[in-house]
């Protein structure tokens, strides 16, 4: 990444009309353009927010084809696992705010079928102790991933199999990033939200209570077909769907669940996600309205490792740094070496990421479709920390 491209055009496009261009971000721009040339991803849409100034960078095209549309600020990306924080965790925060959801409640309270299995008494006892907090902290003991889509073709099939999977560890004794846990969490929140408001949870409540108030008009599950020209394609799927995945969720389990799941399915743009990140930096406040309580955001974004004695004890082993839903920086981190211990973020399999640092009043949204045309391209792993370091260095926030 040391051979930079010549810089053409303004490097830093401010969201605030009339704001001056900030050439300090020339190096991150060059890195993005070099990454496109090197095939790290076909294109990228970036939002960088620092102390209230929010700006955008774009590079490349929707695909590697010469006639492919260039990436713009309104290019829509499959967010993949950013769904876990922007939709699922956000809904959990809303329900916790209104006392509909208890973080230390047993998940069997909401999903009784979790205990309705042919299991030993010791397994049943362990399953009774799995809490909502464990699901959010990825310390439930559930497996990381399962190819439910190979056997099921409906949401109910996936949920039934997920509920029946045996625990691989006692709750709180091991941290293992788990799609399975968030599939169950999504269903749990749907049921909790429905009891509260008599509407579907993630699908209805997030757009109404989070996306709409934040002006996130290009954030949705199952985007309408008329928006297809603005949506960056993901993978050429020759193994399962046997077509180019374009405008439909890339994740196979989410696809058989109808495109709406706790772990994947959300589509969005850099400007929309910038609004969400700025709301998080402002501890839930947006244009005079408290979207999420400040104390709730602090609870969800603090490290859950080595929790004190009490109902939330043994949430995660000591030395493992995760929040509730959110990841925390731990070396080596995709956020690079400069984000503070107060920071939190998340990655998406398709090539997306969010990192937010309240100590530096900084966020970085990186949206790409690195899985196009194949998921075998993993060059983004090396690119992410280099890019985040370049942003922090450019903004003189290293200390």
Buried (B, 14 or more C-beta within 10 A) or exposed (E): BEEEBEEEEBBBBBBEEEEEEBEBBBBBBBBBBBBBEEEBBBBBBBBBBBEEBBBBBBBBBBBBEEEBBEBBBBBBBBBBBBBBBBBBBBBBBBBBBEEBBBBEBBBBBBBEEBBEEEBEEEBBEBBBBBBBBBBBBBBBBBBEEBEBBEEBEEBEBBBEBBBEBEBEBBBBEBBBBBBBBBBBBBBBBBBBBBEBBEEEBBBBBBBEBBBEBBBBEBBBBBBEEEBEEBBBBBBBBEEBBEEBBBBBBBBBBBBBBBBBBBBBBBBBBBBBBBBBBBBBBBBBBBEEEEBBBEEBBBBBBBBBBBBEEEEBEBBBBEEBBBBBBBBBBBEEBBBBEBBEEBBBBBBBBBBBBBBBBBEBBBBBBBBBBBBBBEBEBEEBEEBBBEBBBBBBBBBEBEE
